[in-house]
Amino acid sequence: MEPEKKSNGALIGLIVIIIILVVGGLYIWQSNMSPSQTTSENISGSTTISKQDAEELDRLEADSRTTDSNTGVDANALY
């Protein structure tokens, strides 16, 4: 009769999962703390927008004004 060998597969798998969770948590924590975000809140709580974002918003607003949104459906007649 051969002696039984202990298998450490479950322990190794658990350690790998814990390491993955810790690394993922650190990654998410660091990405939320990065100072390179384009918007920031000042003391009064209002949000400031970068010049590049403001220009992009202006372009989108101008594009929305020129887009034909007429669907030919009377929304008041639906109800």
Secondary structure by P-SEA (a helix, b strand, c coil): cccbbbbaaaaaaaaaaaaaaaaaaaaaaaaaaccccccccccccbbbbcaaaaaaaaaaaaaaaaccccccccccccc
